[in-house]
Amino acid sequence: MKNARDLRVYLVWKTCRLPNEETGRLFGMRYSAISHILSSMRIRMQMETDLQAGYCHIYLLCKM
């Protein structure tokens, strides 16, 4: 599912602070695709509360 993948990409990028090229290697994508996903996710995270909640849930699980 694209939304789940995009959320994982955003989470890895944000928490690991990897460059787009390295994030792309982890997901088998080009850095330009990562850039597009991140741009879209920044906007969506501000507008979609369910997406924000999903991000927070996964982030908290990773911190344990």
C-alpha positions, -999 to 999 in steps of 0.1 A, spaced: 0 0 0 15 33 -11 4 53 20 20 28 43 52 28 23 53 66 22 48 67 59 77 43 64 99 63 41 91 95 60 97 79 94 131 65 84 141 97 68 130 118 97 143 97 126 176 85 110 183 118 93 196 100 62 201 118 29 175 111 2 200 89 -17 207 66 13 170 65 22 163 55 -14 188 27 -13 170 13 18 137 12 -1 150 3 -35 140 37 -49 158 67 -66 166 97 -45 142 118 -66 113 95 -57 122 99 -21 123 137 -25 88 136 -40 75 114 -12 89 136 15 75 168 -1 41 152 -3 43 138 33 53 171 48 20 186 34 -1 156 43 13 154 78 0 189 84 -35 182 70 -43 146 79 -48 138 115 -50 101 110 -16 102 92 -1 122 121 -15 96 146 -1 67 126 33 84 125 33 91 163 22 55 170 51 40 149 76 66 162 67 57 198 71 20 191 105 26 177 117 45 207 109 16 231 
